[in-house]
Amino acid sequence: SKFTRIHLVLDNHRSHKTTSVREACNDLNIELLFQPAYTPEFNCCEPMWAVVKQNFKYKLAEHKMTVLKQHDFEALLW
């Protein structure tokens, strides 16, 4: 192949394993490497999501909101 092989590490989300993704990766000389199942500690974005979720839950409880509209949801993220 004219391209250097790329190794892409992914979690096991099913969208990463579709036929269209595999075909595109094959065409682009990308090898998909999947992390072991149930190992979020290997996914570097997980600590960031933990902080985002913790802050969101705190704000949600602080505002005593049980039903959210889209603009409420967006406001709580910031």
N, C-alpha and C positions, 0 to 999 in steps of 0.2 A: 504494500500500500504506500501511497505517496505521503501519507500523514503519519506523524509520530503517534504511537498508541497512547491513549489517555486512560488512566485507571480512575474511575469515579466511585467513591465510597458512599453508599446510601443506606438508609434504614430499610426495613422490610415492608414499607407501605405498599399496598397492592397496586397503586397507580404507577409505581416505579417498575413494575413487572409486566406491564401490558405488552401486547405484541407490537404495537406501534412504537413504543419506547425502545424495545429491544431491536427492532428493525432499524430505527434511526441511529441508534448507538452502533450497530453493526456497520452501517453505511459510513459513519464518521470515525470508525476505528476506535470506539470507546468501549472499554471493558467495564462492566458493572460488577462491583464487589459489594456484597451485602453484609451488613453487620449482623452478628448473632441476634436472634429474637430476644426481646425483652431486656435490652441492654441500653437504656437511655443514657447511662453514664458515659457511653462512647460517643454520644451525639453532643457536640460542643455547644449547640444552641439551647439545650435543655435547661442549663442554669439560668439563662436569660428569660426563658418562658416561665420558669418558676417564680422569678421576681415579678414579672408582669402579672401573672395570675394572683400572686399574693397581694399586690397593690390593688388590683381590681376588686378582689373579694373584700378587702378592707374598706375601700370607698363605697362599695355596694352596701355593706352593712352599716356604714356611717350614714348613708342617705336613706336607709331603710326602704330600699326599692325592691319590689318583688316582680314587677312587670317593667320591661324596658322597651322603649322605642329605639330605633336606630340612632337618633341624635343623642339619646341618653347614654347608650352604649359607648358611642364615640367620645362623649364628654368624660366618661369615667376612665377611659384609657389614658387620657392626658391629665 
